Amino acid sequence: MTASPEALEMVTIAALAAEDRVATDIIAIDVSDTLVITDAFFIASADNERQVNSIIEEIEDKLRESGHKPLRREGTREGRWALLDYGEVIVHVQHDDERDFYGLERLWNDCPRIEIEGLGRSADDAAADDAAGE
């Protein structure tokens, strides 16, 4: 089993939103073969509490615009490790210290990573693709 097309779409939206808010170490992990409760984990980092919350708000806004609402939201008050549960995707945005300490990607190291299309592209690359009609 692999992550559903909807989960992959949600991961891409979350990743691009997080990148817009300067998140670091953005990854997505396909946990669909290991867990029955979700298809994918999305993980990103920030170096301060305010940025963690800014990233979470942007992800939530972009996913809402695409018709997705979180089932649950936790940790946003503290801004150290915020979680959005969308059912098929669990979004984790962590302060750098929590990310280093808990190492979620190490815990799920045996699960495949999800390739996120468009992540890491510069504005010049996107403009060139738009001009070329891609």
VENTA-V643160 format. One record per pair of residues at least 24 apart in sequence whose ideal C-beta (glycine too) atoms are under 7 Angstrom apart, sorted by the first residue. I is the first residue (numbers start at 0). GAP is how many residues later the second one is. D is the distance in Angstrom with one decimal. If there is no record, write none. Layout:
# VENTA-V643160
I:GAP:D
I:GAP:D
This chain:
# VENTA-V643160
0:31:5.0
0:32:5.5
1:28:6.0
1:30:5.9
2:27:4.6
2:29:5.0
2:36:4.0
2:37:4.8
2:111:6.5
3:35:5.4
3:84:5.9
5:82:5.9
6:32:3.9
6:33:4.8
6:81:4.1
6:82:5.2
7:106:6.6
9:53:6.3
9:58:6.1
9:76:6.1
9:78:6.6
9:79:4.6
10:29:5.4
10:31:5.3
10:78:5.9
10:103:5.7
10:105:6.5
11:104:5.7
11:105:6.2
11:106:7.0
12:49:5.1
12:50:5.6
12:53:5.6
13:28:4.9
13:45:4.8
13:49:6.5
13:77:5.6
14:27:6.8
14:101:4.5
14:104:5.1
15:102:6.1
15:103:6.8
16:41:4.5
16:42:4.5
16:45:4.1
17:26:4.4
17:37:5.1
17:41:5.9
18:100:6.1
19:38:6.0
20:30:7.0
20:33:5.1
20:34:4.4
20:37:4.7
22:32:4.9
22:70:6.9
24:74:6.8
25:93:6.3
26:78:6.0
26:86:6.2
27:85:6.8
27:86:3.9
27:88:5.9
28:76:6.7
28:79:4.9
28:82:5.0
28:84:6.0
28:85:6.7
29:81:5.8
29:82:4.8
29:84:5.3
30:77:6.0
30:80:5.2
33:77:5.8
37:49:6.9
37:50:6.2
37:51:6.6
37:52:5.1
38:49:4.7
38:50:6.6
39:48:7.0
39:49:4.9
39:74:6.1
40:49:5.3
40:51:6.5
40:63:6.8
40:67:6.5
41:47:5.9
41:49:4.7
41:50:6.7
42:49:4.8
42:61:5.6
42:62:6.3
43:49:5.1
44:49:5.6
44:51:5.2
44:54:4.6
45:47:6.5
45:49:6.4
46:49:5.2
48:30:3.0
48:31:6.4
48:46:6.5
49:29:6.7
51:27:4.6
51:28:6.9
51:30:5.6
51:41:5.2
51:43:5.8
52:26:4.9
52:29:6.8
54:38:4.9
55:26:4.5
55:28:6.6
55:37:5.2
58:25:6.6
58:32:5.9
59:24:6.2
